[in-house]
């Protein structure tokens, strides 16, 4: 222990931090020293084991600027065995005591196996997030730690059972929430609030939908939830897999470091477009808004089902199987009965097609048995592969390529009209038909909505593999058909749905979360609402909330726990001075610490990029990682969703609204842009502001 640590609490905590870091290095060294040459039977086993060891080594990395632990709990009584165990059943003590626990991002133990840091996801850690004066949860003292550059510099105590001490807001917690940032999104593991923690620790069996106002941390909650589920259900999810779905690549790049910082390296990340991508189907076209809306409507699922089943034709000829000197005849009416039964069962097209030859072969075997033969299963399989049986199956239940099916629907008016009858109006059919039909699947200029239709058709033919848990962020912008695509990936698993109805900026934006859950195939999912903001300044969220009556009147207005009002200003300038004033606002924002975002209507981006370059202000594009030397990002309004910056300069709100096809969508886009600021927002405009902001 460091000199003077006996009578200096901060020195004692620093000593424990040093010892914990040393213990983590030793844990990593132990794994690195493993020799697998004597325990593997072949090269395949060796490769698998080495991969597992490599992943373990990565997970045990000591990140220099990431606190190894951020809190401490002193229990009044030693917790029971159910709470005092970690993911692998290890005792969850700390610092040699049975009632003191250091809470951090991962479990760390000393050479004797005694824990020095407890994973934040362990049951014993939950009171760190949930305990209060009213419900102390058997906690005598909760200690929070403050860090500067990875060094422990401060601590703050809450005596939860001391009646003489009033409940006060944590200064260290507030400081951590408001701390300026550069680079990708940080985890919130040290600042999770009680209402967030309830969602994070919800059981794996049910689907949770989180309606979260800007700054409520819904994205972080979703990421921490999947980290918690991987901790609590490691083996199950290792087999079934996990997936995080974001709205675009820029967003995924922004959040990609959160899970590795929590020790989770195996979570796949993708966009919906990535999910439905198919070899040979090049998405290089775009739909008009109305066409995209119709293609995204759930009615298209039934159109596709009808079109697919139309390929099945009832037989008119018997099936005659020749085996040796015998001929076995299955009449057409009996094959028709088999086909009709398979259609009535409404199983997948491909599964039914695979069952049909076996059913015909079974009918042959019945006749063999009636003739005194004793065929076994091998004979049935042989008959099912007979050329005559295969010819009947090909004629009655032909193979169908899903992309060719969609191509035909979008290219042939008669084929679409036949299967959309009673579902789509004549005008709707006309809106989605291609003006110039493509010659082939490869030459077609498929749109993103077309790719989703192909994915639906693919699932109608063959079941889509299901994952154990899916996190879907910015869900409010998905179409019903996109929800169905995501739902197919978790039919046997669960999901965490994250979004804000007020931020829906597509023509097909979600009307209600119950509707979304129904399309997802999870109608039983529960909806939780987060309305308390932690990052957006109070004045900023109040200003943006003026738009709510026009864009989402049913939602509760968000509040902010931020004590500081933040830097906030709205300035009207002359039109000919607009670009110069925006550049100057960015220059002033760069005088502060942290990241800077200049958000503007997409049409204004080239003009502003030129103005910034002319002024000598280097800038990044969304998705490029900010650094201490490059902190300004020029953000098109259409890509701002899900991102946040310490200081935001918003250019010409009217242009943001006018850039959308209708006023409500434009105001929603503006609401998104207004709520990206963490510490300060400057609005610069020459055109009149929307009425509700004037």
C-alpha positions in Angstrom: 0.0 0.0 0.0 1.2 3.5 -0.8 2.8 5.6 2.0 0.2 7.4 4.0 -2.6 5.4 2.6 -3.7 4.2 6.1 -5.1 7.7 7.0 -5.9 9.0 3.5 -9.0 7.5 1.9 -8.1 8.8 -1.6 -4.7 7.2 -1.3 -6.3 3.9 -0.2 -8.6 3.9 -3.2 -5.7 4.7 -5.5 -3.8 1.8 -4.1 -6.7 -0.5 -4.7 -6.9 0.8 -8.3 -3.2 0.1 -8.8 -3.6 -3.4 -7.3 -6.6 -4.1 -9.4 -4.8 -3.0 -12.6 -1.9 -5.3 -11.7 -4.3 -8.2 -11.1 -6.0 -7.6 -14.5 -2.5 -7.6 -16.1 -1.8 -10.9 -14.4 -5.1 -12.4 -15.6 -4.2 -11.5 -19.1 -0.7 -12.9 -18.8 -2.1 -16.2 -17.5 -4.2 -16.5 -20.6 -1.4 -15.4 -22.9 0.8 -18.2 -21.4 -1.7 -21.0 -22.1 -0.1 -23.8 -24.2 -2.8 -25.5 -26.3 -0.4 -28.0 -28.0 -1.1 -30.7 -25.4 -4.9 -30.3 -25.2 -6.1 -30.3 -28.8 -6.7 -33.5 -30.8 -6.6 -31.9 -34.3 -5.9 -28.6 -36.1 -9.6 -27.7 -36.2 -9.9 -27.9 -32.4 -6.7 -26.0 -32.1 -7.9 -23.2 -34.3 -11.2 -22.9 -32.4 -9.5 -22.9 -29.0 -6.9 -20.4 -30.1 -9.6 -18.1 -31.4 -11.3 -18.3 -28.0 -8.1 -17.5 -26.2 -7.4 -14.5 -28.5 -10.9 -13.2 -27.8 -10.3 -13.6 -24.0 -7.0 -11.7 -24.3 -8.8 -8.9 -26.0 -11.5 -8.8 -23.4 -8.9 -8.6 -20.6 -7.3 -5.5 -22.1 -6.6 -2.7 -19.6 -7.8 0.5 -21.3 -5.5 3.3 -19.9 -8.1 6.1 -20.0 -11.1 4.0 -19.0 -11.7 3.7 -15.2 -11.4 0.1 -14.1 -14.0 0.7 -11.4 -16.2 3.7 -10.9 -18.0 3.0 -7.6 -18.0 1.2 -4.3 -20.8 -0.3 -2.2 -20.6 -0.9 1.6 -23.4 -3.4 2.5 -24.9 -3.4 6.0 -25.0 -7.2 5.9 -23.2 -9.6 3.6 -25.5 -10.3 0.6 -26.8 -13.7 0.0 -25.2 -16.2 -2.3 -27.7 -15.4 -5.1 -26.5 -11.8 -5.2 -22.8 -12.4 -4.2 -22.0 -14.4 -7.3 -20.8 -13.2 -10.6 -21.5 -14.7 -14.1 -19.5 -17.8 -13.4 -20.5 -18.2 -9.7 -17.4 -16.6 -8.2 -17.8 -14.9 -4.9 -18.3 -11.2 -5.4 -16.4 -9.6 -2.6 -13.9 -6.8 -2.8 -10.8 -5.5 -1.0 -10.7 -8.6 1.2 -14.1 -7.8 2.8 -17.4 -9.6 2.6 -19.5 -6.5 2.6 -17.4 -4.0 0.4 -17.7 -4.2 -3.3 -15.9 -2.2 -6.0 -18.1 -1.8 -9.1 -16.5 -1.7 -12.6 -16.8 -2.6 -16.2 -15.6 -6.2 -15.7 -14.7 -8.8 -13.1 -11.1 -8.7 -11.8 -9.6 -11.2 -9.2 -6.3 -11.5 -7.5 -3.9 -14.4 -7.5 -5.9 -16.3 -4.9 -9.1 -15.9 -6.9 -10.6 -13.3 -4.6 -12.5 -10.6 -6.5 -11.1 -7.1 -6.5 -13.7 -5.5 -8.9 -17.2 -6.7 -9.6 -18.8 -6.6 -13.0 -21.5 -3.9 -13.1 -24.0 -6.5 -14.3 -23.7 -8.8 -11.3 -26.7 -8.9 -8.9 -24.6 -7.5 -6.1 -24.0 -4.4 -8.2 -27.6 -3.4 -8.8 -28.0 -1.2 -5.7 -25.3 1.0 -7.1 -27.9 2.1 -9.6 -31.1 1.5 -7.7 -30.5 2.3 -4.0 -31.8 5.6 -2.6 -32.6 7.2 0.8 -36.1 5.8 0.6 -35.0 2.4 -0.5 -31.4 1.9 0.6 -31.4 -1.8 -0.4 -29.2 -2.8 2.6 -26.5 -0.3 1.5 -24.8 1.8 4.2 -22.6 3.8 1.8 -22.3 4.3 -1.9 -19.1 5.9 -3.1 -18.6 7.4 -6.6 -15.2 8.0 -8.0 -14.0 10.8 -10.2 -11.3 10.4 -12.8 -9.1 12.6 -14.9 -7.3 11.0 -17.8 -7.6 7.5 -16.2 -6.3 8.7 -12.8 -8.5 8.5 -9.8 -8.7 12.1 -8.5 -11.9 12.4 -6.4 -14.6 10.5 -4.6 -18.0 11.3 -3.2 -20.0 9.4 -0.6 -23.7 8.9 0.0 -24.7 7.6 3.4 -28.0 6.1 2.5 -29.0 5.0 6.1 -27.9 8.1 7.9 -31.1 10.1 8.8 -29.1 13.3 9.4 -27.8 13.4 5.8 -30.2 14.8 3.3 -30.5 13.5 -0.3 -28.5 15.6 -2.6 -27.6 15.4 -6.3 -24.2 13.8 -7.1 -21.7 16.4 -8.3 -19.5 13.7 -9.8 -22.4 12.1 -11.6 -23.4 15.4 -13.0 -19.8 16.1 -14.0 -19.5 12.8 -15.8 -22.8 13.3 -17.7 -21.7 16.8 -18.8 -18.1 15.9 -19.6 -17.0 17.1 -23.1 -16.3 14.3 -25.5 -14.5 13.6 -28.8 -14.4 10.4 -30.7 -17.1 7.7 -30.7 -20.0 7.3 -28.3 -19.0 6.4 -24.7 -20.7 3.9 -22.4 -22.9 5.2 -19.6 -22.1 2.4 -17.2 -21.0 4.8 -14.4 -24.1 7.0 -14.8 -27.0 4.6 -15.4 -30.1 6.0 -13.8 -32.7 3.8 -11.9 -35.3 3.9 -14.7 -32.7 3.1 -17.2 -31.4 0.2 -15.1 -34.8 -1.4 -14.9 -34.8 -1.6 -18.7 -31.2 -2.8 -18.9 -31.8 -5.7 -16.5 -35.2 -6.8 -17.9 -35.4 -10.5 -18.5 -34.4 -12.1 -21.8 -37.8 -13.7 -22.3 -39.7 -10.6 -23.3 -39.4 -7.9 -25.9 -39.1 -4.3 -24.6 -39.9 -1.2 -26.6 -38.3 2.0 -25.3 -39.9 5.3 -26.3 -37.2 7.8 -25.5 -37.1 11.6 -25.8 -33.8 13.2 -27.0 -31.0 12.9 -24.5 -32.7 10.2 -22.4 -30.0 7.7 -23.3 -32.2 5.2 -25.1 -29.4 4.1 -27.4 -27.0 3.6 -24.5 -29.7 1.7 -22.6 -30.1 -0.7 -25.5 -26.4 -1.3 -25.8 -26.0 -1.9 -22.1 -29.0 -4.2 -22.1 -27.4 -6.5 -24.7 -24.2 -6.4 -22.7 -26.2 -7.4 -19.6 -28.0 -10.2 -21.4 -24.7 -11.6 -22.7 -23.5 -11.6 -19.1 -26.6 -13.2 -17.6 -27.2 -15.7 -20.5 -23.7 -16.2 -21.9 -24.0 -19.8 -23.2 -27.5 -19.3 -24.6 -26.7 -16.2 -26.6 -23.3 -17.6 -27.7 -25.2 -20.3 -29.5 -28.0 -18.2 -30.9 -26.2 -14.9 -31.6 -27.0 -11.2 -31.0 -27.4 -8.3 -33.4 -27.5 -4.5 -33.1 -29.4 -2.8 -36.0 -28.8 0.9 -36.6 -30.2 3.4 -39.2 -27.0 3.9 -41.1 -23.2 3.3 -41.2 -22.4 6.6 -39.6 -24.5 5.7 -36.6 -22.9 2.3 -36.3 -19.4 3.8 -36.4 -20.5 6.2 -33.7 -21.6 3.5 -31.3 -19.2 0.7 -32.2 -16.8 1.3 -29.2 -19.5 1.0 -26.5 -19.7 -2.8 -26.3 -15.9 -3.5 -26.6 -15.4 -1.1 -23.7 -17.8 -3.3 -21.7 -15.8 -6.4 -22.6 -18.3 -7.7 -25.3 -16.7 -8.4 -28.6 -19.1 -10.8 -30.4 -22.1 -8.6 -31.1 -22.7 -8.1 -34.8 -23.8 -4.7 -36.0 -25.8 -4.0 -39.2 -28.3 -1.7 -40.9 -31.6 -3.0 -42.2 -30.2 -2.7 -45.7 -27.3 -5.0 -44.7 -29.8 -7.6 -43.3 -31.7 -7.9 -46.6 -28.7 -7.7 -48.9 -28.7 -10.6 -51.4 -25.9 -11.7 -53.8 -26.8 -10.7 -57.3 -29.3 -8.0 -56.2 -27.6 -4.7 -56.6 -29.4 -1.8 -54.8 -28.7 1.1 -57.0 -32.1 2.7 -57.6 -34.4 4.8 -55.6 -38.2 5.0 -55.3 -40.4 8.0 -55.3 -41.8 8.6 -51.7 -45.2 7.3 -52.6 -43.9 4.1 -54.2 -41.6 3.5 -51.2 -44.5 3.9 -48.9 -46.6 1.4 -50.7 -43.8 -1.1 -51.1 -43.2 -0.8 -47.3 -46.9 -1.5 -46.5 -47.7 -4.8 -44.8 -50.2 -5.6 -47.5 -47.3 -6.4 -49.8 -46.6 -9.5 -47.7 -50.0 -11.0 -48.8 -49.4 -9.9 -52.4 -46.1 -11.8 -52.3 -47.7 -14.9 -50.7 -50.4 -15.0 -53.3 -47.9 -14.6 -56.2 -45.7 -17.4 -54.8 -48.5 -19.9 -54.3 -49.8 -19.2 -57.8 -46.9 -21.3 -59.1 -48.4 -24.4 -57.6 -50.7 -26.2 -60.1 -52.8 -29.2 -59.5 -51.8 -32.4 -61.3 -53.7 -33.8 -64.3 -51.6 -36.9 -64.9 -50.8 -39.9 -62.6 -47.3 -40.6 -61.3 -45.9 -44.0 -62.5 -42.8 -45.3 -60.7 -40.9 -48.2 -62.2 -38.9 -50.4 -59.9 -37.5 -53.5 -61.5 -40.3 -55.3 -63.2 -43.0 -53.6 -61.2 -44.9 -50.4 -62.0 -46.5 -48.4 -59.2 -49.2 -45.9 -60.1 -50.3 -43.0 -58.0 -53.4 -41.4 -59.6 -53.7 -37.7 -60.2 -56.6 -37.2 -57.7 -54.4 -38.7 -54.9 -51.5 -36.3 -55.7 -54.0 -33.5 -55.8 -55.2 -34.4 -52.3 -51.5 -34.3 -51.1 -50.9 -30.9 -52.8 -54.2 -29.5 -51.4 -53.3 -30.6 -47.9 -49.8 -29.1 -48.1 -51.4 -25.8 -49.3 -53.9 -25.8 -46.5 -51.1 -26.2 -43.9 -49.6 -23.0 -45.2 -46.1 -24.1 -44.5 -43.2 -22.4 -46.3 -43.1 -23.0 -50.0 -39.7 -24.6 -50.0 -40.6 -26.9 -47.0 -43.7 -28.0 -48.8 -41.8 -28.6 -52.0 -39.4 -30.8 -50.1 -42.2 -32.7 -48.4 -44.1 -33.4 -51.7 -41.8 -36.1 -53.1 -41.7 -37.9 -49.7 -45.5 -37.9 -49.6 -45.8 -39.3 -53.1 -43.1 -41.9 -52.3 -45.1 -42.8 -49.2 -48.2 -43.4 -51.4 -46.0 -45.8 -53.5 -44.8 -47.6 -50.4 -48.4 -48.2 -49.2 -49.1 -49.9 -52.5 -45.9 -52.0 -52.1 -47.0 -53.1 -48.7 -50.4 -54.0 -50.0 -48.7 -56.1 -52.6 -46.8 -58.1 -49.9 -43.5 -56.3 -50.0 -41.7 -54.9 -46.9 -40.0 -51.7 -47.9 -38.1 -49.6 -45.4 -37.3 -45.9 -45.1 -34.4 -46.3 -47.5 -36.7 -47.5 -50.2 -39.0 -44.4 -49.6 -36.0 -42.1 -50.0 -35.0 -43.9 -53.2 -38.6 -43.6 -54.6 -38.6 -39.9 -53.7 -35.6 -39.4 -55.9 -37.1 -41.3 -58.8 -37.2 -39.4 -62.1 -40.9 -39.8 -62.4 -41.5 -38.4 -58.9 -39.1 -35.5 -59.5 -40.9 -34.7 -62.8 -44.2 -34.5 -61.0 -42.8 -32.2 -58.3 -41.2 -29.9 -60.8 -44.5 -29.6 -62.8 -46.8 -29.2 -59.7 -44.5 -27.3 -57.3 -41.7 -25.7 -59.3 -38.8 -24.0 -57.7 -39.1 -20.2 -57.4 -36.4 -17.6 -57.2 -37.5 -14.8 -54.8 -35.8 -12.0 -56.7 -37.4 -13.2 -60.0 -40.8 -13.3 -58.3 -40.5 -9.7 -57.2 -39.1 -8.7 -60.6 -42.2 -10.2 -62.2 -44.6 -8.4 -59.8 -42.9 -5.0 -60.5 -42.7 -5.6 -64.2 -45.9 -7.2 -65.3 -49.1 -5.2 -64.7 -51.4 -8.3 -65.2 -49.4 -10.4 -62.8 -49.5 -7.7 -60.1 -53.2 -6.9 -60.7 -54.0 -10.6 -60.3 -52.4 -11.0 -56.9 -53.0 -7.5 -55.5 -56.7 -7.7 -56.2 -58.6 -6.3 -53.2 -55.4 -5.3 -51.5 -53.9 -2.5 -53.6 -55.9 0.1 -55.6 -55.2 0.6 -59.3 -53.4 3.8 -58.5 -51.2 2.1 -55.9 -50.4 -0.7 -58.3 -49.4 1.8 -61.0 -47.2 3.7 -58.4 -45.0 0.6 -57.8 -44.8 -0.7 -61.3 -41.5 0.0 -63.1 -41.8 2.4 -66.0 -39.1 0.4 -67.8 -39.1 -3.3 -66.8 -35.6 -4.7 -66.2 -34.4 -7.6 -68.4 -33.0 -9.6 -65.5 -32.4 -9.7 -61.8 -28.8 -8.6 -62.2 -29.5 -5.7 -64.6 -32.4 -4.3 -62.5 -32.0 -1.1 -60.6 -33.3 -2.4 -57.3 -34.3 0.1 -54.6 -33.9 -0.4 -50.8 -37.7 -1.2 -50.6 -37.4 -3.8 -53.3 -34.6 -5.6 -51.4 -37.0 -5.8 -48.4 -39.6 -7.4 -50.7 -37.1 -9.9 -51.9 -36.2 -10.7 -48.3 -39.9 -11.3 -47.5 -40.2 -13.6 -50.6 -37.1 -15.5 -49.5 -38.6 -16.1 -46.1 -41.9 -17.3 -47.7 -39.8 -20.0 -49.4 -37.3 -20.8 -46.7 -37.2 -19.9 -43.0 -34.8 -17.1 -42.0 -32.5 -18.1 -39.2 -33.4 -16.6 -35.8 -31.1 -14.9 -33.3 -31.3 -14.9 -29.5 -31.6 -11.1 -29.1 -31.8 -8.2 -31.5 -31.5 -4.5 -30.6 -33.2 -2.2 -33.1 -32.4 1.5 -32.8 -34.1 4.5 -34.4 -37.0 2.1 -35.0 -39.6 4.9 -35.6 -38.4 5.3 -39.2 -39.0 1.7 -40.3 -41.8 0.6 -42.6 -44.0 -2.3 -41.7 -42.2 -4.5 -44.2 -38.8 -3.5 -42.6 -40.2 -4.4 -39.2 -41.2 -7.8 -40.6 -37.6 -8.3 -41.9 -36.2 -7.5 -38.5 -38.8 -9.7 -36.8 -37.8 -12.7 -38.9 -34.3 -12.4 -37.3 -35.7 -12.9 -33.8 -38.7 -15.2 -34.1 -37.4 -17.5 -31.4 -35.6 -14.8 -29.5 -36.4 -11.4 -28.0 -35.8 -7.8 -29.0 -35.1 -4.4 -27.6 -36.8 -1.7 -29.7 -35.5 1.9 -29.3 -36.9 5.1 -30.8 -38.8 8.3 -30.6 -42.1 8.8 -32.4 -41.4 12.5 -32.6 -38.3 11.8 -34.6 -40.0 9.8 -37.3 -38.9 11.4 -40.6 -39.9 8.9 -43.3 -43.3 9.0 -45.1 -44.0 5.6 -43.6 -42.9 6.6 -40.0 -44.4 4.5 -37.2 -47.7 5.7 -35.9 -47.6 3.8 -32.6 -45.4 1.4 -30.9 -48.1 -1.2 -30.6 -48.5 -1.1 -34.4 -44.7 -1.5 -34.7 -44.6 -4.5 -32.3 -47.4 -6.2 -34.2 -45.5 -5.9 -37.5 -42.4 -7.1 -35.7 -44.2 -10.3 -34.6 -43.9 -9.3 -30.9 -47.4 -7.9 -30.1 -46.9 -8.9 -26.4 -43.9 -6.6 -26.0 -44.1 -4.0 -23.4 -43.6 -0.3 -24.0 -41.4 1.8 -21.6 -41.1 5.6 -21.8 -38.1 7.6 -20.9 -38.8 11.3 -20.5 -35.9 12.5 -18.3 -33.0 13.9 -20.3 -29.5 13.6 -19.1 -27.4 15.1 -21.9 -29.5 17.8 -23.6 -29.5 21.2 -21.8 -32.7 22.3 -20.2 -33.2 25.4 -22.3 -32.5 23.5 -25.5 -35.0 20.7 -24.9 -37.6 23.2 -23.8 -37.1 25.2 -27.1 -37.2 22.0 -29.2 -40.3 20.8 -27.4 -42.3 23.7 -28.7 -42.6 21.6 -31.9 -44.2 18.6 -30.1 -47.8 19.7 -30.5 -47.4 19.7 -34.2 -45.3 16.6 -34.7 -46.3 14.2 -31.8 -49.0 15.7 -29.6 -49.5 12.4 -27.7 -46.0 12.3 -26.3 -44.9 13.6 -22.9 -42.6 16.6 -23.1 -39.1 15.7 -22.0 -37.4 17.3 -19.0 -33.7 17.6 -18.2 -31.8 16.9 -15.0 -29.0 19.2 -16.2 -28.4 21.9 -13.6 -26.6 24.1 -16.1 -28.9 25.7 -18.7 -26.2 25.4 -21.3 -25.2 27.9 -24.0 -28.2 28.6 -26.1 -28.9 31.4 -28.6 -31.0 32.1 -31.7 -29.7 34.7 -34.0 -31.3 36.3 -37.1 -28.8 37.6 -39.7 -29.0 39.1 -43.2 -29.2 36.6 -46.0 -25.9 37.8 -47.6 -24.1 37.3 -44.3 -25.6 33.9 -43.5 -22.6 31.7 -44.5 -20.0 34.0 -42.8 -22.1 34.1 -39.6 -22.3 30.3 -39.5 -18.6 30.0 -40.0 -17.9 32.5 -37.2 -20.3 30.6 -34.9 -18.3 27.4 -35.6 -15.1 29.2 -34.8 -16.4 30.4 -31.5 -17.7 26.9 -30.7 -14.3 25.5 -31.3 -13.0 27.7 -28.4 -14.8 25.2 -26.1 -13.8 21.7 -25.2 -15.4 18.7 -27.0 -17.0 17.9 -30.3 -18.7 20.5 -32.6 -21.5 19.6 -35.1 -22.6 22.0 -37.8 -26.0 20.7 -38.9 -27.6 22.0 -42.1 -30.2 21.0 -44.7 -28.6 18.6 -47.2 -28.9 21.1 -50.0 -26.8 23.6 -48.0 -23.9 21.2 -47.3 -21.8 21.9 -50.4 -22.0 25.7 -49.8 -21.1 25.4 -46.2 -18.2 23.0 -46.9 -16.7 25.5 -49.3 -17.2 28.3 -46.7 -15.5 26.3 -44.0 -12.6 25.4 -46.2 -12.2 29.0 -47.3 -12.1 30.1 -43.7 -9.4 27.5 -42.9 -11.7 25.4 -40.7 -11.0 21.7 -41.3 -14.1 19.6 -40.9 -15.1 15.9 -40.9 -18.1 14.0 -42.4 -20.5 12.0 -40.2 -18.9 8.7 -39.3 -15.4 10.0 -39.3 -14.0 9.9 -35.8 -13.3 13.2 -34.1 -9.9 13.7 -32.4 -8.4 16.4 -30.2 -7.1 18.1 -33.4 -10.2 17.7 -35.6 -13.4 18.3 -33.7 -15.8 19.9 -36.2 -18.2 17.7 -38.2 -20.4 19.0 -41.0 -23.6 17.0 -40.7 -26.4 16.8 -43.3 -29.7 17.0 -41.4 -30.8 13.6 -42.8 -27.8 11.9 -41.1 -28.0 13.7 -37.7 -30.3 11.2 -36.0 -28.8 9.3 -33.2 -25.6 11.5 -33.1 -24.7 14.1 -30.5 -22.1 16.8 -30.2 -21.0 19.0 -27.3 -21.8 22.1 -29.2 -24.1 22.4 -32.2 -24.4 25.2 -34.8 -27.7 24.8 -36.6 -27.9 26.5 -40.0 -31.2 27.9 -41.4 -34.0 25.9 -39.7 -36.4 26.8 -42.5 -34.2 25.1 -45.1 -34.2 21.9 -42.9 -38.0 21.9 -42.9 -38.3 22.7 -46.6 -35.9 19.8 -47.5 -38.7 17.3 -46.6 -41.7 16.3 -48.7 -44.3 17.7 -46.1 -44.3 20.1 -43.2 -44.7 17.6 -40.4 -41.8 15.5 -41.6 -39.8 18.7 -42.0 -40.6 19.8 -38.4 -39.6 16.4 -37.1 -36.3 16.6 -39.0 -35.8 20.0 -37.3 -36.7 18.6 -33.9 -33.9 16.0 -34.4 -31.4 18.7 -35.4 -32.3 20.9 -32.4 -31.7 18.1 -29.9 -28.2 17.0 -30.9 -26.5 19.4 -28.5 -25.0 18.3 -25.2 -23.6 21.7 -23.9 -24.6 24.4 -26.3 -26.7 25.2 -29.3 -26.5 28.2 -31.6 -29.2 28.7 -34.2 -28.4 31.0 -37.2 -31.1 31.9 -39.6 -31.9 34.4 -42.3 -35.3 33.1 -43.4 -38.2 33.3 -40.9 -38.4 30.6 -38.3 -41.2 28.1 -38.2 -44.2 29.6 -36.4 -43.8 27.5 -33.2 -40.2 28.6 -32.8 -40.7 32.3 -33.7 
